Amino acid sequence: MSDRVYNALFLCTGNSARSILAEALLGRCGAGRFRAFSAGSHPKPEPHPLALAELRERGYDVTGLRSKSWDEFAEPGAPPLDFVFTVCDRAAGESCPVWPGQPITAHWGIDDPAAASGDEATRRRAFRRAYAELEARLRAFAGLPIEELDRSSLPRRLEKIGEG
């Protein structure tokens, strides 16, 4: 196993729910092997309160999680990205910035829990469902023998993980 740490960026439009959850999840399940970031094409002023509540309930420190523009990761001095994942269909269809270093990209569409309607229990279930879907995918991703795979096979492996 290599000592290399890979940088992964998770994108959605608002950077308030799915991408925030993914950033925290990979930060935990990929600790020491991955550095996780999140951003949005049109970021909300702050992360969704139910996304932060879901993470807190699972023992995450949410200090420092914030909604931010994907432009931050295309600027000089930004961390070089190895992987970029879109987690919402809208962001997947947008024209992304040019990412330095030609990262491997994949789309992992997850239903937007922030769009769930109904009472608070129903909305919380939507966030738990999004968390569970992301957790399964990110555990599979974190378990990939990246160092042993050639660059041309990685995108197919990532897309397969994204299919569930």
C-alpha positions as CSV (number, residue, x, y, z in Angstrom):
1,M,0.0,0.0,0.0
2,S,1.3,3.4,-0.9
3,D,1.6,6.3,1.5
4,R,0.1,8.6,-1.2
5,V,-2.9,10.7,0.0
6,Y,-5.5,11.3,-2.7
7,N,-7.6,14.5,-2.9
8,A,-11.3,14.0,-3.7
9,L,-13.8,16.8,-4.4
10,F,-17.6,16.2,-4.2
11,L,-19.8,18.6,-6.2
12,C,-23.5,19.5,-6.1
13,T,-25.3,22.6,-7.0
14,G,-25.8,24.1,-3.5
15,N,-23.1,22.4,-1.5
16,S,-25.4,22.2,1.4
17,A,-26.4,18.5,1.8
18,R,-25.1,15.6,-0.4
19,S,-21.6,17.0,-1.1
20,I,-21.2,18.0,2.6
21,L,-22.2,14.5,3.7
22,A,-19.8,13.0,1.2
23,E,-16.9,15.3,2.4
24,A,-17.4,14.3,6.0
25,L,-17.9,10.6,5.2
26,L,-14.8,10.2,3.1
27,G,-12.9,12.2,5.7
28,R,-13.8,9.5,8.2
29,C,-13.8,6.2,6.2
30,G,-10.8,7.3,4.1
31,A,-8.8,8.9,6.8
32,G,-5.1,8.9,6.1
33,R,-5.6,7.8,2.5
34,F,-7.9,10.5,1.2
35,R,-8.5,14.2,1.8
36,A,-12.1,15.2,1.0
37,F,-13.5,18.5,-0.1
38,S,-16.9,19.7,-1.3
39,A,-18.2,22.6,-3.3
40,G,-21.1,23.8,-5.4
41,S,-21.8,25.6,-8.6
42,H,-24.2,27.9,-6.8
43,P,-23.4,27.4,-3.1
44,K,-26.0,28.1,-0.5
45,P,-25.0,30.5,2.3
46,E,-24.4,27.6,4.7
47,P,-24.8,23.8,5.0
48,H,-28.4,22.5,5.5
49,P,-29.1,22.2,9.2
50,L,-30.4,18.6,8.8
51,A,-27.2,17.6,7.0
52,L,-25.2,18.9,10.0
53,A,-27.7,17.3,12.4
54,E,-27.3,13.9,10.7
55,L,-23.5,14.1,10.9
56,R,-23.5,15.3,14.6
57,E,-25.8,12.3,15.5
58,R,-23.3,10.0,14.0
59,G,-20.4,11.5,16.0
60,Y,-18.9,13.8,13.4
61,D,-17.2,17.1,14.2
62,V,-18.9,19.5,11.8
63,T,-16.6,22.4,12.7
64,G,-15.2,23.8,9.5
65,L,-17.8,22.4,7.2
66,R,-19.1,25.2,5.0
67,S,-20.7,25.8,1.6
68,K,-18.3,27.0,-0.9
69,S,-17.9,27.6,-4.6
70,W,-16.2,25.2,-6.9
71,D,-14.2,28.1,-8.2
72,E,-12.0,27.8,-5.0
73,F,-10.7,24.5,-6.4
74,A,-9.8,25.8,-9.8
75,E,-7.7,28.7,-8.5
76,P,-3.9,28.8,-8.2
77,G,-2.8,27.2,-4.9
78,A,-5.9,25.0,-4.7
79,P,-5.2,21.4,-3.7
80,P,-4.4,19.2,-6.7
81,L,-7.4,17.0,-7.3
82,D,-7.2,13.3,-8.0
83,F,-10.9,12.6,-8.1
84,V,-14.0,14.8,-8.7
85,F,-17.5,13.3,-8.1
86,T,-20.8,14.9,-8.9
87,V,-23.5,13.8,-6.5
88,C,-26.4,15.6,-8.1
89,D,-27.7,15.4,-11.6
90,R,-27.9,19.1,-12.1
91,A,-24.2,19.7,-11.3
92,A,-23.3,16.8,-13.5
93,G,-24.9,18.6,-16.5
94,E,-23.2,21.9,-15.8
95,S,-19.9,23.1,-17.3
96,C,-17.3,22.6,-14.6
97,P,-14.2,24.6,-14.2
98,V,-11.0,23.2,-15.6
99,W,-9.5,21.2,-12.8
100,P,-5.7,21.3,-12.5
101,G,-4.0,17.9,-12.8
102,Q,-6.8,16.2,-14.9
103,P,-8.6,14.3,-12.0
104,I,-10.6,11.2,-12.7
105,T,-14.3,12.1,-12.7
106,A,-17.5,10.2,-11.9
107,H,-21.2,10.9,-11.4
108,W,-22.9,9.4,-8.4
109,G,-26.4,10.7,-8.5
110,I,-28.1,10.8,-5.1
111,D,-31.7,12.1,-4.5
112,D,-31.5,15.6,-2.9
113,P,-32.6,15.2,0.8
114,A,-32.9,19.0,1.0
115,A,-35.8,18.8,-1.5
116,A,-37.8,16.4,0.7
117,S,-41.1,17.7,1.8
118,G,-43.3,16.7,4.8
119,D,-42.8,16.8,8.5
120,E,-39.4,16.8,10.1
121,A,-39.3,13.0,10.6
122,T,-39.9,12.5,6.8
123,R,-37.2,15.1,6.0
124,R,-34.7,13.4,8.5
125,R,-35.4,10.1,6.8
126,A,-34.3,11.6,3.5
127,F,-31.0,12.7,5.0
128,R,-30.5,9.3,6.6
129,R,-31.1,7.6,3.2
130,A,-28.7,10.0,1.4
131,Y,-26.1,9.3,4.1
132,A,-26.5,5.5,3.8
133,E,-26.2,5.6,0.0
134,L,-23.1,7.8,0.1
135,E,-21.6,5.7,2.9
136,A,-21.9,2.4,0.9
137,R,-20.4,4.0,-2.2
138,L,-17.6,5.7,-0.3
139,R,-16.6,2.6,1.6
140,A,-16.4,0.8,-1.7
141,F,-14.3,3.6,-3.1
142,A,-12.0,3.8,-0.1
143,G,-11.4,0.1,-0.4
144,L,-10.3,0.2,-4.0
145,P,-6.7,-0.8,-4.6
146,I,-6.1,2.5,-6.5
147,E,-2.3,2.0,-6.7
148,E,-2.8,-1.3,-8.5
149,L,-5.4,-0.1,-11.0
150,D,-4.5,1.6,-14.3
151,R,-5.8,5.0,-14.9
152,S,-8.0,3.9,-17.8
153,S,-9.9,1.3,-15.6
154,L,-10.6,3.6,-12.7
155,P,-13.4,5.6,-14.3
156,R,-15.3,2.4,-15.0
157,R,-14.8,1.1,-11.5
158,L,-16.1,4.5,-10.1
159,E,-19.1,4.5,-12.3
160,K,-20.0,1.0,-11.3
161,I,-19.8,2.0,-7.6
162,G,-22.1,4.9,-8.4
163,E,-24.7,2.5,-9.8
164,G,-25.2,1.1,-6.4
